Amino acid sequence: MSDLRLCRTFQTAPAAVPKDDTAKYLRSGLDAEGFGAPDWLVPDMEDGTAPDMKDEGLENTIDLVPEYDFPGEIWPRVEWSYEDESFRGRGREQIDRLVAEIGDEMDGVVVPKVGRLADVERAAAAVAEAEREHGHPDGSIGLSIIVETGRARSDLREIARWGADSRLTALVFGPVDYAAELGARDLGDGRPRWDGLLERLSNEASAAGLLAIGGPFDDLFTERAGLTYYNADGYADQVEHEAHLGLDGSWSLYPKQTIQANTIHMPTAAELERDVSKIERFNEAKREGTGAVTLDGQMVDEATFKVFRNSVLQVRTIHERRPEQTEDRYDADLLERALDLDLSYR
């Protein structure tokens, strides 16, 4: 898990849709509050916006983002393709316009369908060029990529290592395009869990100090006994699985998914009390000169201590960026204990 930034929720919002208000979903995302507001809002000018509305999506993003005091980060998704220069050309144009018009209001750009490391470097160069051209400090506009091609998967370690000393911020999984590129078929029994790939994504991101974000869950609704209802259980299962693998956050396609991901990627009050209590008791034993102790039947050494510490570090990161959420979720005494706790093992 990376402690550099907070991205429990990576919510894509189509930047333009065929409605009277073409910016309806983008406006809704920008206007969200509390647990309904994602950590990262991603105005989507790629797959989420129809081909004949992409220009309008760009204008909607440029017009609307400055109007809102959004509590999280803004990361527009531009067009790109490692195998098609026309897509890369449009992506460079979109990056240039975004940085020129709203460079101070956005945190970075999301680039999809990257190929090998050289293509990721090409995307980073486009961001750097826009920064220089429009007078922004070097490195002020971040880059996140969607890992959804065989080439990116093959070069994942090299990309992550390069990213450790660059503007690269997050590795996001794109399972649909990835499955399509591999030649996979829909057999009608759901998609693969991609355990090996997600574990690799989590590992390489962690080793390089990057964020790792899971892929979208698009089975938004399910049916039973003649009723259609929001598939909260299915999405919760995926997000919990991603959290167990150490991913920092999950992709959200829908406001209710954002509430779930924000909540699941945040320790419950019971989990925080458990881990704070164990660290407090371990610290007391440490002051008495004991290196490893047994707490509630569990042997606690440096490795297990770090697992307990992860919960507290996550809460501190959330509190720094979204204090209204921690103050809502935890009582004041527990939150104060978590914020004041000594987290050094030695």
Buried (B, 14 or more C-beta within 10 A) or exposed (E): BBEEBBBBBBBBBBBBBEEEEBBBBBBEBBEBEEBBBBBBBBBBBBBBBEEEBBBBBBBBBBEBBEEBEBBBBBBBBBBBBBEEEEBBEBBBBBBBBBBBBBBEBBBBBBBBBBBBBEBBBBBBEBBBBBBEEBEBEEEBBBBBBBBBBEBBBEBBBBBBBBBEEBBBBBBBBBBBBBBBBEEEEEEEEEBEEBEEBBBBBBBBBBEBBBBBBBBBBEEBEEEEEEEEEBBBEBBBEBBBBBBEBBBBBBBBBBBBBBBBBBBBBBBEEEBBBBBBBBBEBBBEBBEEEEEEBEBEEEEBEEEBBEEBBBBBBBBBBBBEBBEEBBEEBBEEEBBEBBBEBEBEBE
